Amino acid sequence: MCTVSHQQSPQISILTHPINQDHESTPPPNYRPEITVNICNNTQTALLDSGASVSAISEHFFQSLTTDSSPEKIPIFPLSGILLTTALSNKTVKIKSQIYLTFSINQHETHGIFLVVPLLSTPLILGTDWLLENGVTIDYKQKIISLSTTNDEIPFKLIADHDPSSLVNSLNRIKLNDHHLNIYEPLSSLTQQPPPFENEKNIALNDITLDESQQSLMFSLLQQNQLVFQDKPGLHKFFSYKFNIKQHEPYKIRPYPVPFSRRPAVEREINRMIQWGVIERSDSSYSNPLVTVVKADGSIRLCLDARKLNTIILPTRDASPPIDEILAKFNNKSFFSSLDFSSGYWQIPLDLSVRQYTSFLYDGRSYQFCVVPFGLNISNAAFGKGLEAALNNYSIPCPHPNDIHTYVDDILISSSSFENHIETLEWIFHKIAQAGLTLKFKKCYFNKQQIKFLGHFISSHGTVMDPDKIKALKNFPEPRNKKDLQSFFGFCNFYRKFSQNHSSLLYPLSHLIRKDTPWTFTEQNKIDFQKIKTAFATQISLTHPNFNEPFCIQTDASYIGLGAELFQLDPSGQRNTLSFASRSLLSAERNYTVTELELLGIIFACQKFKIYILGHQINLYTDHKALTFLFSCKLKNSRLTRWTLALQEFDLRIHHCPGKENPVDTLSRHPLGRDDQPPKDTPTILHYTLPPPIPPDIIPFFNNISHEQIKDPRIQKIISTIKLNSSTTWLQYYTLKNQVLFTRKYRKAENWSLYIPGHLVKQIVLLFHEYYAHIGPRKTAQAIKNICYFPSLYRTVRRMVQECDLCQRCKPKTIRTAGPMQPVLSTRPLDKVLIDFYGPLPTGMFQFTYIFVVMDNFTRFVKLYPLRKANAKICIKKLTTNYFPTYGIPKNIVSDHGRQFISQHWQTTLKKYKIQVTHTSVYHPQSNPAERVMRELGRMFRTYCHSKHSNWPQYVPYIEWTLNNVYHESTAHTPSELFLRKVPHNPLSQFIHFPNNDFPPNYRQKLTLAHEIQLTKSEARKKRYDKTINAPLFKINDLVLVKTHRLSSQIDKKISKFFLLYDGPYKVKSIKTVNAYELVHPDDDTPKGTHNIIHLKPYIPPTMLIPQV
């Protein structure tokens, strides 16, 4: 047998006379029929091959015909991309042309179309196409053939052939070189009768793991649902598909001619399709070509050439989930079944309004499809939506929804028990029957311990490669050019996660696919090529991930590339590999230091395995010991600083592993080629910076916190009570760990809080207030509350923050605007995303002048993107290449009426992603909740950039981190906690070991609670906002701050937004009117002038004393 394995080329599977080759031994003779023909005055023998679907001529014989002095010219038709491979010799030849040849048999003239095949040992093969067209009957007993076009009987000879490959016959499968040109299964092969369920033996229940009662139960289930299993495609009862069309002019492509000998069979097929409702007569102004192909058994296949139609259909964004995500869901699954639909696309009706576009002409009559045809670029999405409608149409919930996995028209059911498996199958059969769909019984498999799915074999133990794919890879022909080698690499890379040494195997050949490298496939390259194919002969099993256990990652880096292994440890300590990964370094990365490379390897591994590890504990092993104290050292290198903060979304525990014990060392030294690298325009490393370090003067207090607590009489009394009285009531609210006292407000509170002694309260409040960029009193108190406790916490924090001198100068007054408040609320993350620009700002690092602000309305999670220009194109790129792939696609995006957000490009792009676009009121930016973030940005930039405004870009990552890691009043959680499911950041955890959480929070409960709090808070804010607010009145000798009105300066690179809002403090000397006050300097009474009350705000001097408890 000959098969073509090239991914980019059409395939011809041929069982025919062989390509010339040598054989070591001579098998018993076989016999083949040959007749004598006359071609261009040349007598030659031709092989009669009833198994070949096309006829062929050897290239050598064809060249001899063209060199003869024949007055006739032979028509030649070029072909491209057809590869022919014999199974015996593993030789591959490229079919470049076909010819139209006239010849005579027994003085009877005939003609045919022949493929020109190099190295074909038989000069001429007359295949099924020619035999059917001439109505040939072969009588082997009399050794004669008869043609329907003549009454002559023509003798033939049976020639003995000692070549075993002569048994090979028939070009029986051709796949044309266009993925939009597909072949339909002939309707003559379908039947309306359900499969005969006479007894268990007729069902594929030969799995020895099922006992008799289980087999009987399964057989009974199939009997009850036997009408679901039919070869004839069903028709969806309550769903039809409508695709969208671009603006275009109606087109009509000339139909391809159909040979007269095939027309009766084509007409029978068309009549059958009409009877079954697959097609109908049409009066459409469109016409697509129809292609007819004769199968080896003589039946007809009909192909719709939909290439033109696909160019005007708007693609849909629905797609099947990534294969790796599906394969990660089978932990603790023991029973597997797969279901395959009967001509699945034909079971989805087309909407009446779009059927006209699928029309085609045959014999002067126009037809159109009533169902989704094969070959449209939306066929997969159409079937997926139809299947979703079938499974979700009725109110009966699936008993085990996590056991169902769909991919295009395949359904896989995986269950942990036989009972669950039967329940899920019964539910699916019920849904399919109600929808009117049918399954192909011959392609369904039930209750298997190992099952084939998406190119893999899945079992309870793990996932292995499909043996058929391994065989195809082993038989892959030797590459002849870069395109062949790239196709081979693509095949290997699909299974790269199975091979620990995958990158080292491909590395010796990777240079051959470089653009500037001339193609030379040396003997050493051939040896390396065979090594790769041999390596895939060894089956490697990957274990299913257990999301209830910690994950382990082992990384390594060299100046060649990066390598990583994801694994888990079972209870016995056995290492179970989940996946391997590697990539080569970019040219700039080769200049990194050793520590930078090793940290880059960790970044690469965490991003590569992010779908598995995010939100779970990770033990990371590296052979670079310096990285083990990565998070505890005070970093100076800006690149290491950014990368370290990028890793903070992962719960990492870094351990040192010597290089000799590191199995992924090979991956880094021989990494995968550039195909595995992320696209250059997609950022994979976030530009963060670390939050400020804990002030060194307070660290000794934390390191000796137990001694500091004893100095407080109140704490000393509590500790003594706990030690003397083991009452469970006390222990519910207080606990000692390492002689340190912790407390909690409620018995089932999520976290234990450190009890702060009274003499350290002021330092703690200032620490958190400055650590989180001078946030307000509520957020400061909330940041402290779940980590620390001291009496009168909120009152103490509020007074201290109000007295902060820098905050008073930076923060504006709260001014009431006209009209009642209308809260903007959401119900879940990514329900509504708010966007705006902050700027223009003084040109800073990398020529940045704007900040593109993106905020999730529900969780208040903020992303800040510094930009050089503020236009729609750049914003769309940030969203589509960074925000959407990282966090997901929102349902609604809210913006103001900026020209960027009302442009056609902006509207069209978001519409493609099915995102609703909403704009705020004109000249009223307060209706966009993102404006609150703008005020906070201005306040923070004033805090850190008031001395040099152009320094603002270096603070953007820190400000973003702060906004996402402080508690938000409207949700009572941090944005990162709700949006990224991260544990709230605890800056003291590096010094103090906090008790374990006895009541771990539930994410769904957090979302529900946050939504309820949002509703309550919004109503309270609305009431407060809508009340009349009187302006404050000042008395003589009161201290006030005066609003500044400083202007921006492009020359000095300063902007008014970053100046301190208020100057002072000044003292009220006299009251001119109710709104006018004369001010002087408080120290020397220097006049400051008379100011209106709207430019003044009270000043609170920082003289606050900690209340004694």
C-alpha positions, 0 to 999 in steps of 0.5 A, spaced: 500 500 500 502 507 498 500 512 502 501 520 503 503 523 509 505 530 507 501 535 511 501 540 506 500 535 500 494 532 497 494 524 499 493 518 494 493 511 497 495 507 491 495 499 491 498 498 484 504 496 480 510 498 484 515 503 483 521 500 481 525 497 487 530 491 488 528 485 493 532 481 496 528 475 495 523 472 490 516 470 493 511 465 489 508 468 483 502 472 482 498 473 476 496 480 473 491 481 466 494 485 461 492 486 454 495 489 448 494 496 446 496 501 440 498 508 442 501 513 437 503 507 432 507 504 438 504 497 441 505 496 448 502 492 454 497 495 459 495 492 466 487 491 467 487 494 474 479 494 477 482 496 483 485 503 481 480 509 481 485 512 476 489 510 470 496 511 470 502 511 465 510 511 466 514 517 465 519 513 461 514 510 456 510 517 456 517 521 454 518 515 449 511 517 446 513 525 446 520 523 442 517 519 437 516 523 430 508 522 431 504 528 428 499 527 434 500 532 440 498 529 446 494 534 451 498 535 457 495 538 464 499 540 470 498 538 477 501 541 483 503 538 490 501 530 489 505 525 492 505 518 491 508 513 496 509 505 496 509 502 503 514 497 501 519 501 498 517 507 502 519 511 496 515 518 494 514 521 487 511 527 486 506 527 480 506 533 476 502 532 470 496 528 467 495 527 460 489 525 455 491 519 451 488 516 445 489 509 443 486 503 440 485 496 442 483 490 437 482 496 432 477 499 436 479 507 438 478 509 445 481 514 450 482 516 457 486 520 462 492 518 465 497 520 471 504 521 469 508 517 474 515 517 475 519 510 476 512 506 474 515 499 472 508 498 468 508 502 462 500 503 462 495 501 467 487 502 465 484 503 472 477 503 474 475 510 471 477 507 464 473 500 465 467 504 467 467 509 462 467 503 457 463 498 460 468 493 460 467 486 463 472 481 464 472 474 464 477 470 467 475 463 465 475 465 458 481 470 458 477 475 454 474 482 456 468 485 452 467 493 451 459 496 451 461 500 446 463 494 441 461 487 440 468 484 440 471 480 445 478 481 446 483 476 449 488 478 454 494 474 458 495 473 465 502 474 466 506 471 472 509 476 476 514 475 482 514 482 485 510 481 491 508 489 490 504 487 484 498 485 489 498 492 491 492 495 487 487 501 486 488 508 487 483 508 491 483 515 495 485 522 493 484 528 497 484 534 492 489 540 494 484 545 497 481 544 504 475 547 502 474 542 496 471 536 500 468 530 498 461 527 500 460 520 502 455 517 497 448 516 499 448 509 496 452 507 502 447 509 507 441 506 510 435 508 514 435 501 518 438 501 525 443 496 527 440 490 529 441 489 537 439 482 537 444 480 543 450 483 546 455 480 541 452 485 536 455 490 540 462 492 542 462 490 549 467 486 549 471 489 555 473 484 560 472 489 565 465 489 565 461 484 568 455 480 566 450 485 570 454 491 567 454 488 560 446 487 560 445 494 563 449 497 557 445 492 552 439 494 555 440 502 554 442 501 547 436 497 545 432 503 548 435 508 544 437 504 538 433 509 533 438 514 535 443 509 531 442 510 524 447 511 518 442 516 515 443 523 518 438 526 522 435 533 522 435 538 528 428 539 530 429 546 533 436 549 530 438 552 524 444 556 522 445 562 519 451 565 516 453 572 515 455 575 508 460 580 506 458 586 501 459 583 494 456 582 487 452 575 486 457 571 482 456 565 477 462 560 476 461 556 470 460 548 472 465 543 471 463 538 465 461 531 468 463 525 463 457 522 460 458 515 463 458 518 470 451 522 469 446 516 470 450 515 477 450 523 478 443 523 477 441 518 482 445 521 487 442 528 486 435 524 486 437 521 493 439 527 496 433 531 494 428 525 497 432 526 503 432 533 504 439 534 503 438 539 497 432 542 493 431 546 487 433 553 487 432 559 483 438 563 486 443 567 482 449 564 485 452 558 482 458 554 485 462 548 481 460 541 482 465 536 482 464 528 481 469 523 483 468 515 482 469 511 488 473 504 487 466 501 488 463 505 482 459 509 487 459 517 486 461 522 491 459 529 490 464 535 491 462 542 492 467 547 490 466 552 495 472 556 495 469 562 492 463 562 497 468 562 503 471 568 501 465 572 502 462 568 509 464 572 515 468 567 519 465 566 526 469 567 533 466 560 536 472 555 536 473 548 539 477 549 546 485 547 545 486 540 545 491 540 551 485 543 556 481 537 554 486 532 555 487 535 562 480 533 565 481 526 565 484 525 572 480 519 576 476 517 570 475 510 569 470 509 564 470 512 557 465 512 551 466 516 544 460 518 540 460 520 532 455 523 528 452 520 522 455 526 517 454 531 522 454 537 518 448 534 514 444 534 520 444 542 521 439 545 517 441 552 514 437 558 515 432 559 509 435 566 507 442 563 506 441 557 502 441 561 496 449 562 497 450 554 496 447 553 490 450 549 484 448 547 477 447 540 474 445 539 467 442 546 466 438 545 473 440 549 479 440 546 486 441 549 493 443 545 500 438 545 505 443 543 510 450 545 512 455 543 507 461 540 508 467 545 506 464 551 508 469 555 513 463 555 518 461 548 518 465 546 524 462 552 528 455 551 525 455 544 528 458 546 534 452 551 536 447 546 533 450 541 538 450 546 544 442 547 542 441 540 543 444 539 549 442 545 553 435 546 550 431 542 555 430 543 563 433 537 565 440 538 567 446 533 566 447 529 572 455 529 571 456 535 566 464 535 567 464 528 564 462 530 557 467 533 552 465 535 545 470 537 540 467 539 533 462 532 531 465 528 537 463 527 544 467 523 549 464 521 556 469 520 561 466 517 568 469 515 575 464 510 576 460 505 571 453 508 574 455 515 573 457 513 566 450 510 564 447 516 567 451 520 563 450 516 556 442 515 558 442 523 558 445 524 552 441 519 548 435 522 550 438 529 548 440 527 541 433 523 540 429 529 542 433 534 537 432 529 532 440 527 531 443 521 529 449 517 531 453 512 527 454 506 531 460 503 527 464 509 530 461 509 537 465 506 542 462 504 549 465 503 556 472 503 554 478 503 559 482 506 553 479 510 548 482 514 542 480 521 542 484 527 538 490 523 536 491 520 543 489 514 547 486 516 553 486 511 559 485 512 567 493 512 567 494 517 563 495 519 555 499 516 550 500 518 543 496 514 537 499 508 535 497 510 528 500 517 528 507 514 531 507 509 525 505 515 520 511 519 523 516 513 522 514 512 515 514 519 514 519 520 507 525 523 507 525 531 506 527 533 500 526 541 501 525 546 507 517 545 506 518 538 507 522 538 513 517 544 516 512 539 515 515 534 519 517 538 525 510 540 525 508 533 526 513 532 531 511 538 535 504 536 536 506 531 540 512 535 543 509 534 550 511 527 550 518 527 549 523 529 554 529 529 549 524 532 544 528 538 543 535 535 543 532 530 537 530 536 533 536 541 534 541 538 529 536 539 523 533 546 526 538 550 522 536 547 515 529 551 516 533 557 517 531 562 511 538 564 509 541 556 510 541 553 503 538 546 503 543 540 503 541 534 506 547 530 508 548 523 510 549 526 518 542 529 517 539 523 514 542 519 521 539 524 525 532 524 521 532 517 523 533 518 530 527 522 531 523 517 528 526 511 532 525 516 538 517 516 537 517 509 537 517 509 544 511 510 548 511 515 553 505 516 558 503 523 561 499 523 567 493 526 568 493 533 572 490 532 579 488 539 581 487 537 589 495 536 589 501 541 588 504 542 582 512 541 581 516 544 575 523 543 574 527 548 570 533 549 567 537 554 562 543 555 558 545 559 552 542 555 547 535 555 550 530 554 556 527 547 558 521 545 563 518 539 566 511 539 569 510 533 574 506 531 580 508 527 586 504 521 588 503 519 595 509 514 594 513 520 592 513 517 585 514 522 579 508 523 574 510 527 568 504 532 566 508 535 560 515 537 557 516 544 554 522 547 551 524 553 546 531 556 543 533 563 546 532 569 542 539 573 539 538 578 545 537 573 550 543 570 549 546 576 552 543 575 559 547 573 565 546 566 568 541 569 573 537 572 568 537 566 564 535 562 569 529 566 571 527 567 564 526 559 564 522 560 570 518 565 567 517 561 560 515 555 564 510 558 568 507 562 562 507 555 558 503 551 564 499 557 566 492 553 565 495 548 570 498 551 575 495 558 576 491 558 583 495 552 586 501 551 590 507 550 586 514 547 588 519 549 583 526 546 582 532 549 579 539 548 579 541 555 580 541 556 587 541 564 587 534 563 585 532 560 592 532 566 595 529 570 589 523 573 593 527 575 599 533 579 597 533 586 595 533 586 588 537 592 584 537 589 576 531 592 573 529 586 569 530 581 575 525 586 578 520 586 573 520 578 572 520 577 580 513 581 580 511 578 574 511 571 578 507 574 584 501 571 581 503 564 582 504 561 589 511 559 588 516 555 593 523 555 589 528 549 591 535 548 589 536 542 585 543 540 583 544 540 575 546 532 575 539 531 578 535 535 573 532 531 568 530 537 564 537 540 563 537 536 556 531 540 554 535 547 555 541 545 552 538 542 546 531 546 545 525 546 541 526 550 534 523 557 533 516 554 532 515 553 539 516 561 541 511 566 542 509 571 537 514 577 538 508 582 538 505 578 544 508 580 550 509 574 555 512 578 560 509 583 564 512 590 566 511 590 573 516 593 578 516 591 586 512 594 591 517 598 596 521 594 601 519 594 608 522 600 612 529 597 615 527 600 622 521 596 623 524 589 621 527 588 628 520 589 631 517 583 626 523 579 627 522 579 635 514 580 635 513 575 641 518 579 645 514 586 643 507 583 645 509 581 652 511 589 653 503 590 652 500 589 658 493 587 655 497 582 650 500 579 656 494 578 660 491 574 654 497 570 653 497 568 660 489 566 660 490 562 654 496 558 657 492 557 664 485 556 661 485 551 655 477 553 654 475 552 647 471 559 647 478 562 648 481 558 643 476 559 638 478 567 638 486 567 640 491 562 638 499 562 639 504 560 634 511 560 635 509 564 642 506 569 637 499 571 639 494 571 633 486 573 634 480 573 629 474 577 630 469 571 628 469 563 630 469 562 622 473 568 620 477 566 614 484 569 617 488 569 623 490 577 625 497 578 628 495 582 635 499 588 634 502 591 641 500 598 643 507 602 642 507 599 635 500 601 632 503 608 629 508 604 625 504 599 623 499 604 620 504 608 617 507 602 614 501 600 610 499 607 608 505 608 605 506 601 603 500 602 598 502 609 595 498 613 600 491 610 599 485 613 603 483 611 610 478 606 608 483 602 604 488 602 609 484 600 614 482 594 610 489 592 608 491 592 615 484 588 618 486 581 615 493 581 617 493 585 624 489 587 629 489 592 635 483 596 638 480 602 635 483 600 628 478 604 624 478 610 628 486 610 629 487 609 622 482 614 619 485 620 624 492 618 622 491 618 614 487 625 615 493 628 618 498 625 613 501 632 610 503 629 603 495 626 602 492 633 604 496 636 599 495 631 593 488 629 594 482 634 592 476 636 595 470 632 594 465 636 590 458 634 589 455 634 582 448 636 579 443 630 578 442 624 582 447 618 582 446 612 577 450 607 579 454 603 574 454 595 576 456 588 574 454 581 576 460 578 574 468 579 572 468 581 564 461 583 564 463 590 563 470 593 562 471 600 562 476 604 558 479 611 558 486 615 556 490 618 562 494 624 559 497 627 555 503 627 560 510 629 559 514 625 555 517 620 559 521 613 558 520 610 551 517 616 549 511 614 553 505 620 553 499 616 555 496 611 559 491 606 556 486 604 562 482 598 562 478 596 568 473 590 570 467 594 573 465 588 577 472 586 581 475 593 579 481 590 577 486 595 573 491 594 567 495 600 565 498 600 558 503 606 557 503 608 550 506 613 545 500 615 541 493 614 543 489 612 537 484 606 536 489 601 532 494 601 538 488 600 543 486 594 539 492 591 539 493 592 546 486 589 547 487 583 542 494 581 543 495 582 551 488 583 555 483 578 551 488 572 551 490 573 558 484 575 562 478 573 557 473 577 552 468 582 556 461 582 554 461 590 554 466 595 553 464 602 556 468 608 554 467 616 553 466 619 546 473 620 544 475 620 537 479 613 538 472 610 541 467 612 536 472 610 530 469 605 525 476 601 526 474 600 533 467 599 532 468 593 527 474 590 531 470 589 537 464 587 533 468 581 531 469 579 538 462 580 539 463 585 544 457 590 546 460 597 545 457 603 550 459 610 551 458 615 557 454 621 556 457 627 552 461 632 556 459 628 563 465 623 564 463 622 571 458 617 568 464 612 567 466 609 573 474 609 570 474 616 572 475 614 579 481 611 577 483 617 573 483 621 580 487 616 584 492 616 578 493 623 579 493 623 586 499 617 586 503 620 581 503 627 585 505 623 591 511 620 587 513 625 581 511 632 584 519 633 583 520 630 576 514 629 572 517 625 566 519 620 571 512 617 571 513 611 567 517 608 572 511 608 577 506 605 572 507 598 574 507 599 582 501 603 581 498 598 577 500 593 583 497 597 588 490 598 585 489 591 584 492 589 591 488 593 596 481 592 598 476 595 595 470 598 599 465 596 594 467 589 594 470 588 600 476 584 597 482 586 593 481 586 585 486 580 584 483 576 589 476 576 585 479 577 578 485 572 578 483 568 584 489 570 588 490 570 595 491 577 598 498 579 599 501 579 606 507 583 606 509 581 613 509 573 611 516 574 609 517 575 617 512 572 621 509 565 620 501 566 620 497 560 622 493 556 617 486 558 614 481 553 617 476 555 613 479 556 606 474 561 602 470 559 596 471 563 590 464 562 588 461 565 595 466 570 594 463 573 587 456 572 590 458 576 597 462 581 593 455 582 588 451 583 594 456 588 597 456 592 591 449 593 591 448 595 598 454 600 598 452 603 591 445 604 595 448 607 601 453 612 596 447 614 592 443 616 598 449 620 601 451 623 594 444 626 593 443 629 600 445 637 600 452 638 602 453 645 605 460 648 604 465 648 610 466 655 614 472 657 617 474 661 623 479 666 625 486 662 626 484 656 622 489 652 618 487 651 611 490 649 604 490 653 598 488 650 591 494 651 586 493 653 579 500 651 576 500 651 568 504 645 564 510 646 561 513 642 555 520 645 555 520 643 563 517 637 561 512 638 567 504 637 567 499 641 571 496 634 573 502 632 577 503 638 581 501 638 588 493 640 588 494 645 595 499 649 598 500 651 605 498 650 610 496 658 612 492 661 617 485 665 617 487 672 619 480 675 617 473 673 614 472 678 609 465 675 607 462 669 608 466 666 602 472 670 602 478 669 607 484 673 608 490 668 609 497 669 612 503 664 613 502 661 620 509 662 622 511 670 621 504 672 618 506 674 611 500 676 607 497 670 602 492 674 600 484 673 600 481 667 597 474 664 595 472 658 599 472 654 593 479 654 593 480 652 600 480 646 604 481 644 612 488 642 614 489 637 620 496 638 623 499 631 624 499 631 632 495 625 633 496 621 639 495 613 639 489 612 644 490 609 650 486 602 651 
